[in-house]
Amino acid sequence: MLTDYFRLRFSKEMHVDSPGFSQEAKVIMENYSWPGNVRELANTIQKALIFNRGAPISSEEISQAIRTETSPNK
């Protein structure tokens, strides 16, 4: 799955543990339309890792990363 690829890639690049995703975060990612396609998915996962504190990436972290990705003030 692309989400795992990006999670592992960015965890390695950022020198942080690869925490995985909560079930709720997976549901959000599966149901989101990803209008920015793969680039938006990659950016969202990278931002979620920045917000993350070592536990599995939560639905809140994914939601926050999506909001910052789609914000008109980028």
Secondary structure, 3 states (H helix, E strand, C coil): CHHHHHHHHHHHHHCCCCCCECHHHHHHHHHCCCCCHHHHHHHHHHHHHHHCCCCCECHHHHHHHHHHHHCCCC
